[in-house]
């Protein structure tokens, strides 16, 4: 005996298979949309990181310039004070030599 398959049953099965395929296509489209939205979010995050990096680099550069200016100012002050110190030492040495020279060349006892 040959088993006969009813054509209506085959058509019903084909329709269910087609419906399943449509569901899979819809699910695939939704998944692709989700991936695209996630990719856009990552692009947005990358742009934010890039902007943060550039602003941070600008702030670091301005801070570096400010620190360098302050260091230069401190170096100038130190040079000025060193010059004053050596000038004072030179004046004291000259005064001491003058006093010693007066005592040696013009003694008070012999007058």
C-alpha positions in Angstrom: 0.0 0.0 0.0 1.2 3.3 -0.9 0.8 6.1 1.6 -0.6 9.2 0.2 0.1 12.5 1.6 -2.7 14.9 1.5 -1.9 18.1 -0.5 -3.7 20.3 2.0 -1.5 19.0 4.8 1.6 19.7 2.7 0.3 23.2 2.0 -0.3 23.8 5.7 3.2 22.6 6.6 4.6 24.9 3.9 2.6 27.8 5.2 3.9 27.2 8.8 7.5 26.9 7.4 7.0 30.2 5.5 5.6 31.8 8.7 8.6 30.5 10.7 10.9 31.9 8.0 9.2 35.3 8.2 9.6 35.3 12.0 13.3 34.5 11.6 13.7 37.3 9.1 12.0 39.7 11.4 14.1 38.6 14.4 17.2 38.9 12.2 16.2 42.5 11.2 15.6 43.4 14.9 18.9 42.0 15.8 20.7 43.9 13.1 18.9 47.1 14.3 20.1 46.4 17.8 23.7 45.9 16.6 23.5 49.1 14.6 22.2 51.0 17.6 24.9 49.5 19.8 27.5 50.5 17.2 26.2 54.0 17.1 26.4 54.2 20.9 30.0 53.0 20.7 30.7 55.7 18.1 29.2 58.3 20.3 31.2 57.1 23.3 34.4 57.2 21.1 33.6 60.7 20.1 33.1 61.7 23.8 36.4 60.1 24.7 38.1 61.9 21.9 36.7 65.2 23.0 37.6 64.5 26.6 41.1 63.6 25.5 41.6 66.8 23.6 40.2 69.0 26.4 42.4 67.2 28.9 45.4 67.7 26.7 44.6 71.4 26.4 44.2 71.7 30.2 47.5 69.8 30.7 49.3 72.1 28.2 47.9 75.3 29.9 48.9 73.9 33.3 52.3 73.1 32.0 52.8 76.6 30.7 51.6 78.1 34.0 54.0 75.9 36.0 56.8 76.8 33.7 56.1 80.5 34.1 56.1 80.1 37.8 59.3 78.2 37.8 60.9 80.8 35.6 59.7 83.5 38.0 61.2 81.6 40.9 64.5 81.2 39.1 64.6 85.0 38.4 63.9 85.7 42.1 66.6 83.3 43.1 69.1 84.9 40.7 68.2 88.3 42.1 68.7 87.2 45.7 72.0 85.5 44.8 73.2 88.7 43.1 72.2 90.7 46.2 74.0 88.3 48.5 77.3 88.4 46.5 77.0 92.2 46.3 76.7 92.4 50.1 79.7 90.0 50.5 81.7 92.2 48.0 80.8 95.3 49.9 81.7 93.7 53.3 85.0 92.5 51.9 85.8 95.9 50.4 85.0 97.5 53.7 87.1 95.1 55.7 90.0 95.6 53.3 89.6 99.3 53.6 89.7 99.1 57.4 92.7 96.7 57.4 94.5 99.0 54.9 93.8 102.1 57.0 95.1 100.3 60.2 98.2 99.0 58.4 99.2 102.0 56.4 98.0 104.7 58.8 98.6 103.4 62.3 97.1 105.5 65.1 100.1 104.9 67.5 102.7 106.8 65.5 100.8 110.1 65.4 
